[in-house]
Amino acid sequence: MPYKASSVSSTHKGWHLDQINGRLAAVFNNTEVFDFDANDMAIAQALATVGIVSASGDIAATTGQITAVAGDLRATAGNARLGVVSAFATTEPTSWLVCKAGTQPAGAIATSGGIGANATTVQKIIAAGTINNVET
């Protein structure tokens, strides 16, 4: 008979082998912090890291945001894409900010600016201004 899916003790700190669900869980005061199984590592709490986090696959935020609190948010290879952009050009460029046509802002932006695209033009908005086409 397999062991229980969670630890028995409310003060358990350490590892728990969940034989029912086929995973190894890290537990603090009987609260699962993260677990490993054959498919992934699921982290249930905030993750703080001092070194570089490196990935050979995609990094996805399915809810919430990806935020750079200090420093830069960089795309050092390829393109930075805003929106769901499927086909962009006959020959795929690199080092471009690619914008899918989106909803234009209404009125003025009080304290910041930005760029975007509609179906035919690239547009800009500056602080305390309204939206204008980017002239060529």
ABEGO torsion letter per residue (X at the ends): XBBBABBABAABBEBBBBAAAGBBBBBBGGBBABBBBAABBBBABBBBBABBBBBABBBBBABEBBBBABEBBBBABEBBBBEBBABABABBBBGBBBBBBBBBBBEBBAABBBBBBBAABBBBBBBGBBBBBBBX
